[in-house]
């Protein structure tokens, strides 16, 4: 069973952390914009909710994030949140 509240909380925190990274590394903006493009799908669940679509999106985000260097302060937490979202959707 998908814990939608946990997915939503983790996704919003992930957005917040990636946004804070932009202050130190502007190249992260493209990842932030990519994450932001699906924000509604992770924050407003309805009867058309499809965990497989969101799972594939997070899988892609995880691969895309490998192209960026995050600060020591946020790196582990960003990776942990992506994995948590993936596990909750899977």
Biopython code that builds the backbone (N, CA, C, O; Angstrom):
import numpy as np
from Bio.PDB.StructureBuilder import StructureBuilder

atoms = [
    (1, "UNK", "N", (0.835, -1.182, 0.000)),
    (1, "UNK", "CA", (0.000, 0.000, 0.000)),
    (1, "UNK", "C", (0.881, 1.247, 0.000)),
    (1, "UNK", "O", (1.817, 1.356, 0.791)),
    (2, "UNK", "N", (0.577, 2.168, -0.879)),
    (2, "UNK", "CA", (1.353, 3.397, -1.012)),
    (2, "UNK", "C", (0.962, 4.369, 0.105)),
    (2, "UNK", "O", (-0.220, 4.652, 0.304)),
    (3, "UNK", "N", (1.952, 4.872, 0.823)),
    (3, "UNK", "CA", (1.727, 5.881, 1.856)),
    (3, "UNK", "C", (1.810, 7.252, 1.176)),
    (3, "UNK", "O", (2.883, 7.848, 1.083)),
    (4, "UNK", "N", (0.655, 7.740, 0.703)),
    (4, "UNK", "CA", (0.624, 8.971, -0.090)),
    (4, "UNK", "C", (1.084, 10.187, 0.706)),
    (4, "UNK", "O", (1.727, 11.080, 0.155)),
    (5, "UNK", "N", (0.761, 10.228, 1.985)),
    (5, "UNK", "CA", (1.188, 11.366, 2.802)),
    (5, "UNK", "C", (2.713, 11.408, 2.899)),
    (5, "UNK", "O", (3.314, 12.478, 2.807)),
    (6, "UNK", "N", (3.331, 10.255, 3.083)),
    (6, "UNK", "CA", (4.796, 10.181, 3.166)),
    (6, "UNK", "C", (5.429, 10.565, 1.827)),
    (6, "UNK", "O", (6.430, 11.280, 1.797)),
    (7, "UNK", "N", (4.852, 10.097, 0.727)),
    (7, "UNK", "CA", (5.351, 10.456, -0.604)),
    (7, "UNK", "C", (5.279, 11.965, -0.782)),
    (7, "UNK", "O", (6.236, 12.585, -1.245)),
    (8, "UNK", "N", (4.155, 12.554, -0.418)),
    (8, "UNK", "CA", (3.976, 14.000, -0.555)),
    (8, "UNK", "C", (4.993, 14.764, 0.296)),
    (8, "UNK", "O", (5.639, 15.690, -0.193)),
    (9, "UNK", "N", (5.136, 14.384, 1.553)),
    (9, "UNK", "CA", (6.081, 15.061, 2.450)),
    (9, "UNK", "C", (7.509, 14.953, 1.935)),
    (9, "UNK", "O", (8.241, 15.943, 1.909)),
    (10, "UNK", "N", (7.904, 13.754, 1.527)),
    (10, "UNK", "CA", (9.263, 13.551, 1.022)),
    (10, "UNK", "C", (9.501, 14.336, -0.261)),
    (10, "UNK", "O", (10.574, 14.909, -0.449)),
    (11, "UNK", "N", (8.515, 14.363, -1.134)),
    (11, "UNK", "CA", (8.665, 15.083, -2.397)),
    (11, "UNK", "C", (8.830, 16.582, -2.148)),
    (11, "UNK", "O", (9.692, 17.222, -2.750)),
    (12, "UNK", "N", (8.010, 17.135, -1.269)),
    (12, "UNK", "CA", (8.107, 18.571, -0.979)),
    (12, "UNK", "C", (9.439, 18.911, -0.318)),
    (12, "UNK", "O", (10.022, 19.957, -0.602)),
    (13, "UNK", "N", (9.922, 18.041, 0.555)),
    (13, "UNK", "CA", (11.227, 18.261, 1.177)),
    (13, "UNK", "C", (12.342, 18.140, 0.141)),
    (13, "UNK", "O", (13.308, 18.903, 0.178)),
    (14, "UNK", "N", (12.216, 17.198, -0.772)),
    (14, "UNK", "CA", (13.194, 17.057, -1.854)),
    (14, "UNK", "C", (13.247, 18.331, -2.692)),
    (14, "UNK", "O", (14.328, 18.824, -3.014)),
    (15, "UNK", "N", (12.085, 18.857, -3.041)),
    (15, "UNK", "CA", (12.042, 20.122, -3.789)),
    (15, "UNK", "C", (12.751, 21.231, -3.023)),
    (15, "UNK", "O", (13.527, 21.996, -3.597)),
    (16, "UNK", "N", (12.482, 21.311, -1.735)),
    (16, "UNK", "CA", (13.070, 22.348, -0.895)),
    (16, "UNK", "C", (14.598, 22.220, -0.844)),
    (16, "UNK", "O", (15.310, 23.219, -0.950)),
    (17, "UNK", "N", (15.087, 21.014, -0.685)),
    (17, "UNK", "CA", (16.537, 20.802, -0.614)),
    (17, "UNK", "C", (17.224, 21.108, -1.942)),
    (17, "UNK", "O", (18.284, 21.733, -1.965)),
    (18, "UNK", "N", (16.627, 20.673, -3.038)),
    (18, "UNK", "CA", (17.222, 20.952, -4.350)),
    (18, "UNK", "C", (17.189, 22.451, -4.619)),
    (18, "UNK", "O", (18.124, 23.000, -5.201)),
    (19, "UNK", "N", (16.122, 23.110, -4.200)),
    (19, "UNK", "CA", (16.054, 24.562, -4.373)),
    (19, "UNK", "C", (17.153, 25.251, -3.559)),
    (19, "UNK", "O", (17.763, 26.207, -4.038)),
    (20, "UNK", "N", (17.409, 24.785, -2.354)),
    (20, "UNK", "CA", (18.476, 25.385, -1.544)),
    (20, "UNK", "C", (19.845, 25.151, -2.173)),
    (20, "UNK", "O", (20.750, 25.969, -2.007)),
    (21, "UNK", "N", (20.003, 24.051, -2.887)),
    (21, "UNK", "CA", (21.255, 23.766, -3.591)),
    (21, "UNK", "C", (21.516, 24.785, -4.700)),
    (21, "UNK", "O", (22.670, 25.064, -5.026)),
    (22, "UNK", "N", (20.462, 25.337, -5.274)),
    (22, "UNK", "CA", (20.623, 26.294, -6.379)),
    (22, "UNK", "C", (21.385, 27.534, -5.935)),
    (22, "UNK", "O", (22.029, 28.182, -6.760)),
    (23, "UNK", "N", (21.329, 27.878, -4.656)),
    (23, "UNK", "CA", (22.070, 29.031, -4.150)),
    (23, "UNK", "C", (23.575, 28.798, -4.235)),
    (23, "UNK", "O", (24.352, 29.745, -4.360)),
    (24, "UNK", "N", (23.982, 27.528, -4.166)),
    (24, "UNK", "CA", (25.404, 27.186, -4.206)),
    (24, "UNK", "C", (25.856, 26.697, -5.578)),
    (24, "UNK", "O", (27.035, 26.775, -5.920)),
    (25, "UNK", "N", (24.902, 26.192, -6.355)),
    (25, "UNK", "CA", (25.235, 25.586, -7.638)),
    (25, "UNK", "C", (24.067, 25.802, -8.602)),
    (25, "UNK", "O", (23.078, 25.070, -8.564)),
    (26, "UNK", "N", (24.189, 26.799, -9.453)),
    (26, "UNK", "CA", (23.074, 27.157, -10.336)),
    (26, "UNK", "C", (22.756, 26.086, -11.367)),
    (26, "UNK", "O", (21.658, 26.084, -11.924)),
    (27, "UNK", "N", (23.681, 25.179, -11.638)),
    (27, "UNK", "CA", (23.395, 24.125, -12.618)),
    (27, "UNK", "C", (22.296, 23.178, -12.125)),
    (27, "UNK", "O", (21.679, 22.476, -12.926)),
    (28, "UNK", "N", (22.056, 23.158, -10.835)),
    (28, "UNK", "CA", (21.026, 22.300, -10.246)),
    (28, "UNK", "C", (19.623, 22.797, -10.615)),
    (28, "UNK", "O", (18.639, 22.084, -10.421)),
    (29, "UNK", "N", (19.537, 24.001, -11.138)),
    (29, "UNK", "CA", (18.231, 24.566, -11.492)),
    (29, "UNK", "C", (17.476, 23.686, -12.482)),
    (29, "UNK", "O", (16.254, 23.573, -12.394)),
    (30, "UNK", "N", (18.171, 23.071, -13.408)),
    (30, "UNK", "CA", (17.483, 22.216, -14.379)),
    (30, "UNK", "C", (16.852, 20.998, -13.692)),
    (30, "UNK", "O", (15.766, 20.567, -14.079)),
    (31, "UNK", "N", (17.515, 20.447, -12.690)),
    (31, "UNK", "CA", (16.932, 19.343, -11.926)),
    (31, "UNK", "C", (15.723, 19.839, -11.139)),
    (31, "UNK", "O", (14.690, 19.171, -11.094)),
    (32, "UNK", "N", (15.852, 20.996, -10.528)),
    (32, "UNK", "CA", (14.732, 21.571, -9.779)),
    (32, "UNK", "C", (13.526, 21.777, -10.695)),
    (32, "UNK", "O", (12.403, 21.424, -10.333)),
    (33, "UNK", "N", (13.754, 22.341, -11.866)),
    (33, "UNK", "CA", (12.652, 22.574, -12.805)),
    (33, "UNK", "C", (12.009, 21.262, -13.242)),
    (33, "UNK", "O", (10.791, 21.185, -13.404)),
    (34, "UNK", "N", (12.819, 20.246, -13.428)),
    (34, "UNK", "CA", (12.291, 18.934, -13.802)),
    (34, "UNK", "C", (11.422, 18.370, -12.675)),
    (34, "UNK", "O", (10.327, 17.867, -12.925)),
    (35, "UNK", "N", (11.907, 18.455, -11.452)),
    (35, "UNK", "CA", (11.121, 18.005, -10.300)),
    (35, "UNK", "C", (9.829, 18.809, -10.171)),
    (35, "UNK", "O", (8.758, 18.253, -9.930)),
    (36, "UNK", "N", (9.947, 20.102, -10.333)),
    (36, "UNK", "CA", (8.798, 21.008, -10.178)),
    (36, "UNK", "C", (7.722, 20.723, -11.223)),
    (36, "UNK", "O", (6.538, 20.954, -10.974)),
    (37, "UNK", "N", (8.125, 20.226, -12.386)),
    (37, "UNK", "CA", (7.167, 19.982, -13.470)),
    (37, "UNK", "C", (6.115, 18.937, -13.098)),
    (37, "UNK", "O", (5.040, 18.909, -13.696)),
    (38, "UNK", "N", (6.404, 18.098, -12.140)),
    (38, "UNK", "CA", (5.456, 17.051, -11.723)),
    (38, "UNK", "C", (4.937, 17.265, -10.304)),
    (38, "UNK", "O", (4.343, 16.361, -9.716)),
    (39, "UNK", "N", (5.156, 18.443, -9.760)),
    (39, "UNK", "CA", (4.781, 18.691, -8.367)),
    (39, "UNK", "C", (3.317, 18.346, -8.093)),
    (39, "UNK", "O", (3.012, 17.713, -7.082)),
    (40, "UNK", "N", (2.431, 18.745, -8.960)),
    (40, "UNK", "CA", (1.010, 18.476, -8.763)),
    (40, "UNK", "C", (0.685, 17.000, -8.677)),
    (40, "UNK", "O", (-0.238, 16.604, -7.965)),
    (41, "UNK", "N", (1.432, 16.188, -9.393)),
    (41, "UNK", "CA", (1.209, 14.738, -9.372)),
    (41, "UNK", "C", (1.613, 14.119, -8.033)),
    (41, "UNK", "O", (1.126, 13.050, -7.665)),
    (42, "UNK", "N", (2.504, 14.796, -7.311)),
    (42, "UNK", "CA", (2.976, 14.279, -6.032)),
    (42, "UNK", "C", (2.288, 14.932, -4.836)),
    (42, "UNK", "O", (2.473, 14.494, -3.700)),
    (43, "UNK", "N", (1.502, 15.969, -5.082)),
    (43, "UNK", "CA", (0.867, 16.677, -3.972)),
    (43, "UNK", "C", (-0.656, 16.628, -4.012)),
    (43, "UNK", "O", (-1.302, 16.895, -3.000)),
    (44, "UNK", "N", (-1.234, 16.297, -5.146)),
    (44, "UNK", "CA", (-2.694, 16.230, -5.278)),
    (44, "UNK", "C", (-3.069, 14.901, -5.915)),
    (44, "UNK", "O", (-3.128, 14.777, -7.138)),
    (45, "UNK", "N", (-3.317, 13.927, -5.082)),
    (45, "UNK", "CA", (-3.654, 12.594, -5.563)),
    (45, "UNK", "C", (-5.161, 12.503, -5.755)),
    (45, "UNK", "O", (-5.926, 12.990, -4.923)),
    (46, "UNK", "N", (-5.585, 11.887, -6.838)),
    (46, "UNK", "CA", (-7.011, 11.697, -7.093)),
    (46, "UNK", "C", (-7.256, 10.270, -7.571)),
    (46, "UNK", "O", (-6.365, 9.424, -7.495)),
    (47, "UNK", "N", (-8.448, 10.008, -8.056)),
    (47, "UNK", "CA", (-8.791, 8.653, -8.498)),
    (47, "UNK", "C", (-7.970, 8.213, -9.710)),
    (47, "UNK", "O", (-7.911, 7.020, -10.005)),
    (48, "UNK", "N", (-7.342, 9.143, -10.412)),
    (48, "UNK", "CA", (-6.506, 8.804, -11.565)),
    (48, "UNK", "C", (-5.045, 8.571, -11.173)),
    (48, "UNK", "O", (-4.180, 8.430, -12.037)),
    (49, "UNK", "N", (-4.778, 8.532, -9.878)),
    (49, "UNK", "CA", (-3.426, 8.324, -9.371)),
    (49, "UNK", "C", (-2.833, 7.043, -9.947)),
    (49, "UNK", "O", (-3.452, 5.980, -9.903)),
    (50, "UNK", "N", (-1.620, 7.164, -10.486)),
    (50, "UNK", "CA", (-0.937, 6.012, -11.069)),
    (50, "UNK", "C", (0.473, 5.948, -10.488)),
    (50, "UNK", "O", (1.360, 6.697, -10.899)),
    (51, "UNK", "N", (0.666, 5.055, -9.540)),
    (51, "UNK", "CA", (1.968, 4.970, -8.880)),
    (51, "UNK", "C", (3.073, 4.552, -9.843)),
    (51, "UNK", "O", (4.231, 4.923, -9.648)),
    (52, "UNK", "N", (2.739, 3.790, -10.872)),
    (52, "UNK", "CA", (3.763, 3.348, -11.827)),
    (52, "UNK", "C", (4.348, 4.525, -12.603)),
    (52, "UNK", "O", (5.551, 4.556, -12.863)),
    (53, "UNK", "N", (3.511, 5.489, -12.974)),
    (53, "UNK", "CA", (4.006, 6.680, -13.669)),
    (53, "UNK", "C", (4.934, 7.489, -12.771)),
    (53, "UNK", "O", (5.992, 7.942, -13.206)),
    (54, "UNK", "N", (4.529, 7.669, -11.515)),
    (54, "UNK", "CA", (5.356, 8.426, -10.578)),
    (54, "UNK", "C", (6.638, 7.673, -10.242)),
    (54, "UNK", "O", (7.695, 8.278, -10.062)),
    (55, "UNK", "N", (6.536, 6.374, -10.161)),
    (55, "UNK", "CA", (7.711, 5.540, -9.908)),
    (55, "UNK", "C", (8.731, 5.704, -11.039)),
    (55, "UNK", "O", (9.927, 5.842, -10.783)),
    (56, "UNK", "N", (8.268, 5.688, -12.261)),
    (56, "UNK", "CA", (9.161, 5.873, -13.411)),
    (56, "UNK", "C", (9.772, 7.271, -13.407)),
    (56, "UNK", "O", (10.946, 7.438, -13.737)),
    (57, "UNK", "N", (8.980, 8.274, -13.034)),
    (57, "UNK", "CA", (9.495, 9.642, -12.956)),
    (57, "UNK", "C", (10.616, 9.732, -11.919)),
    (57, "UNK", "O", (11.667, 10.310, -12.197)),
    (58, "UNK", "N", (10.403, 9.168, -10.732)),
    (58, "UNK", "CA", (11.427, 9.216, -9.683)),
    (58, "UNK", "C", (12.662, 8.429, -10.096)),
    (58, "UNK", "O", (13.781, 8.828, -9.775)),
    (59, "UNK", "N", (12.481, 7.337, -10.789)),
    (59, "UNK", "CA", (13.620, 6.569, -11.302)),
    (59, "UNK", "C", (14.452, 7.456, -12.241)),
    (59, "UNK", "O", (15.681, 7.459, -12.176)),
    (60, "UNK", "N", (13.777, 8.195, -13.101)),
    (60, "UNK", "CA", (14.456, 9.101, -14.028)),
    (60, "UNK", "C", (15.139, 10.235, -13.272)),
    (60, "UNK", "O", (16.270, 10.601, -13.594)),
    (61, "UNK", "N", (14.467, 10.792, -12.276)),
    (61, "UNK", "CA", (15.051, 11.859, -11.458)),
    (61, "UNK", "C", (16.320, 11.355, -10.782)),
    (61, "UNK", "O", (17.325, 12.063, -10.737)),
    (62, "UNK", "N", (16.277, 10.162, -10.268)),
    (62, "UNK", "CA", (17.435, 9.583, -9.592)),
    (62, "UNK", "C", (18.628, 9.477, -10.542)),
    (62, "UNK", "O", (19.755, 9.809, -10.175)),
    (63, "UNK", "N", (18.373, 9.015, -11.755)),
    (63, "UNK", "CA", (19.463, 8.928, -12.747)),
    (63, "UNK", "C", (19.953, 10.320, -13.140)),
    (63, "UNK", "O", (21.156, 10.549, -13.261)),
    (64, "UNK", "N", (19.021, 11.242, -13.337)),
    (64, "UNK", "CA", (19.370, 12.608, -13.721)),
    (64, "UNK", "C", (20.190, 13.276, -12.613)),
    (64, "UNK", "O", (21.133, 14.015, -12.898)),
    (65, "UNK", "N", (19.842, 13.023, -11.377)),
    (65, "UNK", "CA", (20.547, 13.629, -10.245)),
    (65, "UNK", "C", (22.009, 13.196, -10.179)),
    (65, "UNK", "O", (22.841, 13.900, -9.605)),
    (66, "UNK", "N", (22.323, 12.048, -10.761)),
    (66, "UNK", "CA", (23.714, 11.584, -10.781)),
    (66, "UNK", "C", (24.628, 12.523, -11.558)),
    (66, "UNK", "O", (25.848, 12.465, -11.407)),
    (67, "UNK", "N", (24.055, 13.380, -12.380)),
    (67, "UNK", "CA", (24.842, 14.326, -13.168)),
    (67, "UNK", "C", (25.274, 15.544, -12.358)),
    (67, "UNK", "O", (26.053, 16.362, -12.848)),
    (68, "UNK", "N", (24.784, 15.677, -11.137)),
    (68, "UNK", "CA", (25.035, 16.870, -10.337)),
    (68, "UNK", "C", (25.840, 16.535, -9.093)),
    (68, "UNK", "O", (25.759, 15.434, -8.549)),
    (69, "UNK", "N", (26.613, 17.514, -8.663)),
    (69, "UNK", "CA", (27.325, 17.412, -7.394)),
    (69, "UNK", "C", (26.574, 18.264, -6.387)),
    (69, "UNK", "O", (26.451, 19.478, -6.554)),
    (70, "UNK", "N", (26.077, 17.626, -5.349)),
    (70, "UNK", "CA", (25.369, 18.340, -4.302)),
    (70, "UNK", "C", (26.329, 18.607, -3.151)),
    (70, "UNK", "O", (27.344, 17.927, -3.001)),
    (71, "UNK", "N", (25.996, 19.600, -2.349)),
    (71, "UNK", "CA", (26.833, 19.927, -1.197)),
    (71, "UNK", "C", (26.841, 18.767, -0.210)),
    (71, "UNK", "O", (25.911, 17.962, -0.165)),
    (72, "UNK", "N", (27.903, 18.699, 0.574)),
    (72, "UNK", "CA", (27.992, 17.668, 1.612)),
    (72, "UNK", "C", (26.816, 17.780, 2.577)),
    (72, "UNK", "O", (26.340, 16.784, 3.123)),
    (73, "UNK", "N", (26.365, 19.002, 2.770)),
    (73, "UNK", "CA", (25.261, 19.270, 3.691)),
    (73, "UNK", "C", (23.962, 18.599, 3.242)),
    (73, "UNK", "O", (23.200, 18.114, 4.079)),
    (74, "UNK", "N", (23.699, 18.564, 1.930)),
    (74, "UNK", "CA", (22.411, 18.079, 1.425)),
    (74, "UNK", "C", (22.467, 16.774, 0.639)),
    (74, "UNK", "O", (21.430, 16.146, 0.428)),
    (75, "UNK", "N", (23.624, 16.360, 0.209)),
    (75, "UNK", "CA", (23.728, 15.208, -0.688)),
    (75, "UNK", "C", (23.046, 13.953, -0.141)),
    (75, "UNK", "O", (22.204, 13.355, -0.810)),
    (76, "UNK", "N", (23.412, 13.565, 1.066)),
    (76, "UNK", "CA", (22.856, 12.329, 1.637)),
    (76, "UNK", "C", (21.347, 12.418, 1.796)),
    (76, "UNK", "O", (20.634, 11.452, 1.526)),
    (77, "UNK", "N", (20.860, 13.567, 2.232)),
    (77, "UNK", "CA", (19.421, 13.733, 2.437)),
    (77, "UNK", "C", (18.665, 13.708, 1.112)),
    (77, "UNK", "O", (17.584, 13.125, 1.031)),
    (78, "UNK", "N", (19.215, 14.329, 0.077)),
    (78, "UNK", "CA", (18.579, 14.313, -1.248)),
    (78, "UNK", "C", (18.481, 12.878, -1.749)),
    (78, "UNK", "O", (17.422, 12.456, -2.212)),
    (79, "UNK", "N", (19.557, 12.138, -1.662)),
    (79, "UNK", "CA", (19.565, 10.735, -2.112)),
    (79, "UNK", "C", (18.585, 9.888, -1.289)),
    (79, "UNK", "O", (17.859, 9.055, -1.832)),
    (80, "UNK", "N", (18.579, 10.116, 0.016)),
    (80, "UNK", "CA", (17.687, 9.366, 0.899)),
    (80, "UNK", "C", (16.219, 9.629, 0.548)),
    (80, "UNK", "O", (15.411, 8.701, 0.526)),
    (81, "UNK", "N", (15.877, 10.882, 0.277)),
    (81, "UNK", "CA", (14.495, 11.221, -0.064)),
    (81, "UNK", "C", (14.077, 10.588, -1.383)),
    (81, "UNK", "O", (12.968, 10.065, -1.494)),
    (82, "UNK", "N", (14.949, 10.629, -2.379)),
    (82, "UNK", "CA", (14.616, 10.000, -3.660)),
    (82, "UNK", "C", (14.368, 8.504, -3.466)),
    (82, "UNK", "O", (13.424, 7.946, -4.025)),
    (83, "UNK", "N", (15.217, 7.865, -2.674)),
    (83, "UNK", "CA", (15.051, 6.430, -2.414)),
    (83, "UNK", "C", (13.781, 6.143, -1.620)),
    (83, "UNK", "O", (13.093, 5.157, -1.881)),
    (84, "UNK", "N", (13.473, 6.997, -0.661)),
    (84, "UNK", "CA", (12.265, 6.817, 0.142)),
    (84, "UNK", "C", (11.010, 6.934, -0.720)),
    (84, "UNK", "O", (10.086, 6.131, -0.591)),
    (85, "UNK", "N", (10.981, 7.927, -1.591)),
    (85, "UNK", "CA", (9.832, 8.096, -2.493)),
    (85, "UNK", "C", (9.703, 6.872, -3.384)),
    (85, "UNK", "O", (8.610, 6.334, -3.564)),
    (86, "UNK", "N", (10.815, 6.440, -3.933)),
    (86, "UNK", "CA", (10.813, 5.266, -4.811)),
    (86, "UNK", "C", (10.278, 4.030, -4.077)),
    (86, "UNK", "O", (9.429, 3.307, -4.598)),
    (87, "UNK", "N", (10.778, 3.802, -2.877)),
    (87, "UNK", "CA", (10.346, 2.636, -2.101)),
    (87, "UNK", "C", (8.867, 2.714, -1.742)),
    (87, "UNK", "O", (8.164, 1.704, -1.781)),
    (88, "UNK", "N", (8.391, 3.908, -1.391)),
    (88, "UNK", "CA", (6.980, 4.063, -1.036)),
    (88, "UNK", "C", (6.058, 3.863, -2.231)),
    (88, "UNK", "O", (4.936, 3.381, -2.077)),
    (89, "UNK", "N", (6.522, 4.226, -3.412)),
    (89, "UNK", "CA", (5.696, 4.058, -4.613)),
    (89, "UNK", "C", (5.752, 2.636, -5.153)),
    (89, "UNK", "O", (4.823, 2.172, -5.814)),
    (90, "UNK", "N", (6.858, 1.949, -4.861)),
    (90, "UNK", "CA", (7.056, 0.602, -5.389)),
    (90, "UNK", "C", (6.324, -0.398, -4.591)),
    (90, "UNK", "O", (6.378, -1.590, -4.894)),
]
sb = StructureBuilder()
sb.init_structure("model")
sb.init_model(0)
sb.init_chain("A")
sb.init_seg("    ")
for serial, (resi, resn, name, xyz) in enumerate(atoms, 1):
    if name == "N":
        sb.init_residue(resn, " ", resi, " ")
    sb.init_atom(name, np.array(xyz, "f"), 0.0, 1.0, " ", f" {name:<3s}", serial, name[0])
structure = sb.get_structure()
